[in-house]
Amino acid sequence: MNKTVRTLVSLTVTLAFFAIAFASGYVVRGRVDLSAQAAAHASLGGSAAQADLGVYWQAWELLDRDFYGPQPDMTQRTYGSIKGLVAAFDDRYTYFVEPEPHQRQSDTLRGSFGGIGAWIDQGETGYLLRPMRGQPAALAGVKERDLLLKVDDTPITLDLSADDVVALVRGPIGSQVCLSVERTLATDATPEPSQQLRLCMVRAEIQIPSVEWRLLNDKPETAMIGYIRHSNFSGRSAQEMRLAVEELLAQGADRFILDLRGNPGGLLDAAVEVSSLWLDGGAVLVEKHANGEERTFEADDGDLSEGRPLVVIVDGGSASASEIVAGALQDRDRAVLVGEQTFGKGSVQLVHELADMSSLHVTTARWYTPDRHGIDGAGLTPDVIIMPGTDPLPVAIDVVQELAATP
C-alpha cells in the first residue's frame, strides 16, 4: 500500500539526520514498481503515458551488454532510476529514501523505536556509547564512553556510517542484542588499562524526548521564569509541551522562555498543536498550492499559560516547523522573538510510502505566516536581534522580565 503523508523537513534534517515526518495522515495510492519495463509502463499516467521511454530502455540494455565490471542488481537499478528522475525536478526537498533509512526517519519523528537506550557518538577511534538511565543498555552494564567493538557478530569500525551502526543496534521490541565493548579503566595503577566485555540485553521501546524544561531558579530574580527547550517536532511534542507548561505553572512560573535554537522541524501537525498550547484560537499558518488552492490551519482555543509573558529564542538552525510556531506567535503578538535570523524553510512535502517501504518526498506547497509573510529562503527576523556567538539567554531573560513588569 502506498501511504501519502504531509511533512515539513528542514535542509539540516534532510542532509544530516533524515528525520522526516510521517504521521500526519494517510492517503491510499496505487503501487509503484519500476523493476520491469511492463510494470513501469503500466504505472504511468497522464502526460507520462505519452513519454517515449525507448531511450531509457536502450541505455539499460547497452549498460547490460557493454559495462565492464560488477553490475548492480535490480533493486539498485530501480533505486538509481528513481533518484535520477527525482534529481531532474531540481528541488533539494524532493528526494527518494530507501527502506532502512526511511524506517529510521519514521522512528525518530514518531518519538519512539525499538532499541537499547543509548546515544552513539563518533570518536577518534570508533563509536562510543552513552547509556540512558534506566534503559536496557544501562541495566545490562554499559558505561559512558564504552567503545563499541561489535553488535552481535558484526565488527564496528569507522568504516561504517553512524546510520549503519544505529541500524544494527535498533531492532524489534523484545529481541535480544549483544554488544562487545572495550572499557578504559579508571586508574592508571590498574595492571590492565582496559577490558573487553560482552553485554547482552533485550531491546525495549525507547522514547525520544523532544521537550526539556526547568525553572531558572538558580537566582532569586529569575526563579519565576519557566524555561522550555524544544529540540524537534515529533508525534510526542504536543503532549510533552503540555506537561512542561503545566508542571512549570504548578512550580510557580509566571513567565516563559521557549528555546527553539537548533530545532530543525518535523511534523506539521505537531507544529499546529504546539502553537495551540500558546494561542487562543486563530490562524497558525496558511498553506498555498500551485493550483491556487489555500488552506488555513487554525489553533485550538487553549493558551495554557493564559497569556503570561513569553519569549521565543531562535537561530539559524530553527527551521520549518520551528518557524511555523515562532512565526505564528510573532504575527499574533503572543511572543517576542529573540536571537538570529531563522533558516527559511517555507515549503511542505508529501511523503509517499512506496510498496517496498521506501519513500518518495515531494514538495507540494508553500506555507506562510498568519499575516501571509513568506519565509522561504529568507527566514524570520527576530524582534530582538542577537549577533552570532553571543548567548541569547541572558537577553531573553531581560526581555521576559520587562514584559512581566509592563502593566
C-alpha positions in Angstrom: 0.0 0.0 0.0 1.3 3.5 -0.9 0.9 5.8 2.1 0.9 9.6 1.5 1.6 12.0 4.3 2.2 15.7 4.9 5.5 16.8 6.3 7.8 19.7 6.9 11.5 19.0 6.6 14.5 21.3 7.1 17.6 21.0 4.9 19.5 20.3 8.1 17.4 17.2 8.8 17.4 16.2 5.1 21.2 16.1 4.8 22.3 15.2 8.3 19.7 13.2 10.2 16.9 12.3 7.6 14.4 13.0 10.4 11.3 13.2 8.3 7.7 13.5 9.4 5.4 10.5 8.7 2.2 10.5 10.7 0.1 13.5 9.7 -2.4 11.3 7.8 -2.6 8.5 5.1 -4.0 8.6 1.6 -4.2 5.3 -0.4 -2.4 5.4 -3.8 -1.5 2.8 -6.4 1.6 0.7 -6.0 4.7 1.9 -7.8 7.1 -0.8 -9.2 9.8 0.1 -11.7 11.6 -3.2 -11.6 10.4 -4.3 -15.0 9.6 -2.4 -18.2 6.0 -3.7 -18.4 5.2 -2.7 -14.9 6.8 0.7 -15.4 4.7 1.5 -18.5 1.6 0.2 -16.7 2.2 2.5 -13.8 2.4 5.7 -15.9 -0.5 8.0 -16.4 -1.4 11.4 -17.9 1.5 13.1 -19.7 3.9 10.4 -18.6 1.9 7.9 -20.7 3.0 9.8 -23.9 6.6 9.9 -22.9 9.0 7.9 -25.1 10.9 5.7 -22.7 12.6 3.8 -25.5 15.8 5.7 -25.0 15.8 4.7 -21.3 15.5 1.0 -22.1 18.1 1.4 -24.8 20.5 2.8 -22.3 19.6 0.0 -19.9 20.3 -2.7 -22.5 23.6 -1.1 -23.5 24.8 -1.0 -19.9 23.8 -4.6 -19.6 25.7 -5.6 -22.7 28.8 -3.3 -22.5 29.6 -2.4 -18.9 33.0 -3.8 -17.7 32.8 -4.9 -14.1 30.2 -6.0 -11.5 26.7 -4.9 -12.4 24.2 -3.6 -9.9 21.3 -5.8 -9.0 17.7 -5.0 -10.0 16.9 -3.2 -6.8 20.0 -1.0 -7.1 19.0 -0.2 -10.7 15.4 0.7 -9.7 16.5 3.0 -6.9 19.1 4.6 -9.1 16.5 5.2 -11.7 14.1 6.8 -9.2 16.9 9.0 -7.8 17.8 10.2 -11.3 14.2 11.0 -12.1 13.8 12.9 -8.8 17.1 14.9 -9.5 15.6 16.1 -12.7 13.0 18.1 -10.7 15.9 20.2 -9.2 14.4 20.6 -5.7 16.5 19.9 -2.7 13.4 18.9 -0.6 12.1 16.4 -3.2 14.0 13.2 -2.8 13.9 9.4 -2.5 14.7 7.4 0.6 15.5 3.7 0.7 13.6 1.4 3.1 16.0 1.2 6.1 16.7 5.0 6.4 13.0 5.6 5.9 12.2 3.4 8.9 14.7 5.3 11.0 13.2 8.6 9.9 9.8 7.3 10.9 11.0 6.1 14.3 12.6 9.5 15.0 9.6 11.6 14.2 7.2 9.1 15.9 9.3 9.7 19.0 9.9 6.1 19.9 11.6 3.0 18.5 12.9 -0.5 19.5 16.4 -0.1 20.8 18.7 -0.2 23.8 18.5 3.3 25.1 22.0 4.7 24.4 23.4 7.6 22.5 26.1 6.6 19.9 28.9 9.2 19.4 31.6 9.1 16.8 35.0 9.4 18.4 38.6 9.4 17.0 39.0 5.6 17.4 35.4 4.4 16.9 31.9 4.7 18.2 31.3 5.5 21.9 28.2 4.7 23.9 26.3 6.9 26.4 23.6 4.9 28.1 20.3 6.5 29.2 19.4 6.0 32.8 17.1 3.1 33.5 17.2 1.8 29.9 18.3 -1.7 28.7 21.9 -0.6 27.9 22.5 0.9 31.4 20.7 -2.1 33.1 23.0 -4.5 31.2 26.1 -2.7 32.4 27.0 -0.4 29.6 29.0 2.6 30.9 29.6 6.0 29.4 32.4 6.1 26.8 32.5 2.4 26.4 34.0 1.8 22.9 31.6 -0.3 20.7 33.5 -3.2 19.1 30.7 -5.5 17.9 27.0 -5.6 17.6 26.2 -9.4 17.9 28.9 -10.7 15.5 29.3 -7.6 13.3 32.5 -5.7 13.9 32.0 -1.9 14.4 34.6 0.3 12.9 34.7 3.9 11.5 34.3 2.4 8.0 30.6 2.1 9.0 28.5 5.3 9.0 26.6 6.3 12.1 23.4 5.3 10.3 24.8 1.8 9.7 25.6 1.4 13.4 22.2 2.7 14.6 20.5 0.2 12.2 22.4 -2.6 13.8 21.6 -1.6 17.3 17.9 -0.9 16.8 15.5 -3.8 16.2 12.2 -5.3 17.2 11.0 -4.6 20.7 11.6 -7.8 22.8 14.5 -9.1 20.6 18.0 -9.7 22.1 21.2 -7.9 21.0 24.7 -8.4 22.4 27.3 -5.7 22.4 31.0 -6.2 22.6 32.7 -3.2 24.2 36.1 -2.0 25.3 36.2 -0.1 28.6 39.0 2.1 29.7 39.6 1.5 33.4 39.5 4.4 35.8 43.0 4.3 37.3 46.5 4.1 35.7 47.5 1.9 38.6 45.4 -0.9 37.2 47.5 -3.6 35.6 45.2 -3.8 32.5 44.4 -0.3 31.1 41.2 -1.6 29.5 39.0 -4.6 29.4 36.7 -6.1 26.8 33.1 -7.1 27.8 30.2 -8.8 26.0 26.9 -7.4 27.3 23.6 -8.8 26.2 20.2 -7.0 26.6 16.6 -7.1 25.3 15.5 -4.2 23.1 12.7 -2.1 24.6 10.6 0.7 23.4 12.8 3.8 23.6 11.0 7.1 23.8 12.9 10.1 22.5 12.1 13.3 24.5 11.7 16.4 22.3 11.0 18.8 25.2 13.0 19.6 28.3 12.1 22.1 31.0 13.1 23.7 34.3 12.6 26.8 36.4 15.5 29.2 36.2 15.7 29.2 40.0 19.4 29.3 40.4 19.0 33.1 41.1 16.1 34.5 43.1 15.4 37.2 40.5 14.8 34.6 37.8 13.0 31.9 39.9 9.6 32.7 38.3 10.8 32.0 34.7 9.9 28.7 33.2 12.5 27.7 30.6 11.5 25.1 27.9 13.9 23.7 25.3 12.3 22.1 22.3 14.6 20.0 20.1 12.3 18.7 17.3 8.6 18.3 16.4 7.7 14.7 16.8 4.4 12.9 17.4 5.0 13.3 21.2 5.9 17.0 21.1 2.4 18.5 22.0 1.9 16.0 24.8 5.4 16.9 26.2 4.9 20.6 25.8 1.6 20.5 27.6 3.3 18.6 30.5 6.1 21.1 30.6 3.8 24.1 30.8 1.5 22.5 33.4 4.4 21.4 35.6 6.1 24.8 35.4 2.9 26.6 36.3 2.5 24.3 39.3 6.0 25.2 40.4 5.2 28.9 40.3 6.3 30.0 36.8 4.5 33.2 35.7 6.6 33.9 32.6 8.2 31.7 30.0 11.1 31.3 27.6 10.6 28.8 24.7 14.0 27.9 23.2 13.8 26.7 19.6 17.5 27.1 18.7 18.7 24.3 16.5 15.3 22.8 16.1 15.2 21.6 12.5 11.4 21.0 12.3 9.4 17.8 11.9 5.7 17.1 11.8 3.3 19.8 10.5 0.5 18.6 12.9 2.9 18.9 15.8 3.7 22.5 14.9 0.0 23.4 14.9 -0.7 21.5 18.1 2.2 23.1 20.0 1.1 26.6 18.7 -2.4 25.9 20.1 -0.9 25.5 23.6 0.2 29.2 23.5 -2.7 30.7 21.5 -6.4 31.1 22.0 -7.6 30.1 18.5 -6.9 31.9 15.3 -4.5 31.2 12.4 -1.2 29.4 12.7 -0.2 29.3 9.1 -1.6 29.5 5.5 -0.7 26.7 3.0 -0.7 27.6 -0.7 -0.6 25.1 -3.6 0.5 25.6 -7.2 -3.2 25.3 -8.4 -4.1 28.4 -6.2 -5.8 26.3 -3.5 -5.3 27.7 0.0 -5.8 26.2 3.4 -5.6 28.0 6.8 -4.5 25.9 9.8 -6.2 27.2 13.0 -5.1 26.9 16.6 -7.5 25.3 19.1 -8.7 27.5 21.9 -6.5 26.9 24.9 -3.5 29.0 25.8 -2.3 27.0 28.8 -0.3 29.9 30.2 -3.3 32.3 30.0 -1.4 35.0 28.2 1.6 35.1 30.5 4.7 36.8 29.1 6.5 34.6 26.5 9.9 35.0 24.7 11.0 32.6 21.9 14.7 32.1 21.2 15.6 31.3 17.6 18.7 31.0 15.4 19.8 29.8 12.0 19.1 26.2 13.0 15.5 27.0 13.7 13.7 25.7 10.6 10.4 24.5 9.2 8.0 23.6 12.0 10.0 25.8 14.4 9.5 28.7 12.0 5.7 27.9 11.9 5.5 28.2 15.7 7.8 31.2 16.0 6.1 33.0 13.1 2.6 32.4 14.4 3.5 33.6 17.9 5.2 36.7 16.5 2.5 37.6 14.0 -0.2 37.1 16.6 1.7 39.3 19.1 1.8 36.5 21.5 5.6 36.4 21.9 8.8 38.4 21.4 11.4 36.7 19.2 15.0 36.9 20.4 18.0 35.6 18.6 19.3 35.3 15.0 17.6 35.1 11.6 16.0 31.7 11.2 16.7 29.1 8.4 14.0 30.0 6.0 12.2 26.7 5.1 8.8 27.6 3.8 7.7 24.5 1.8 5.6 21.5 2.6 6.3 17.9 1.4 4.1 14.9 0.9 5.9 11.6 1.9 4.7 8.7 -0.2 5.5 5.4 1.3 6.1 3.0 -1.6 5.3 -0.7 -1.8 8.8 -1.8 -0.5 8.7 0.6 2.4 11.0 3.1 0.6 9.6 6.7 0.4 9.3 9.5 -2.1 9.3 13.0 -0.6 7.6 15.6 -2.9 7.3 19.3 -2.4 3.6 20.2 -2.9 3.0 23.6 -1.3 4.4 26.8 0.3 3.4 27.9 3.7 3.0 31.5 5.0 2.7 33.0 8.5 -0.8 34.2 9.7 0.0 37.7 8.3 1.0 36.0 5.0 4.7 36.6 5.2 6.7 34.2 3.0 9.8 33.0 4.8 11.2 30.5 2.2 14.9 31.4 1.7 14.6 34.4 4.0 13.6 33.2 7.4 12.1 35.1 10.3 13.6 38.3 11.6 13.6 38.3 15.4 12.2 41.3 17.3 15.5 41.5 19.3 18.5 40.5 17.1 21.5 38.8 18.7 24.8 38.7 17.0 26.2 35.2 16.2 28.4 33.9 19.0 26.5 35.8 21.7 24.5 33.8 24.3 20.9 34.9 23.7 19.5 33.5 27.0 20.5 36.5 29.2 18.9 38.8 26.7 15.8 36.7 26.6 15.7 36.8 30.4 15.9 40.6 30.4 13.1 40.8 27.8 10.7 38.5 29.6 11.3 40.3 32.8 10.5 43.6 31.1 7.3 42.1 29.7 6.3 40.8 33.1 6.9 44.3 34.6 4.7 46.0 31.9 1.1 46.5 33.1 
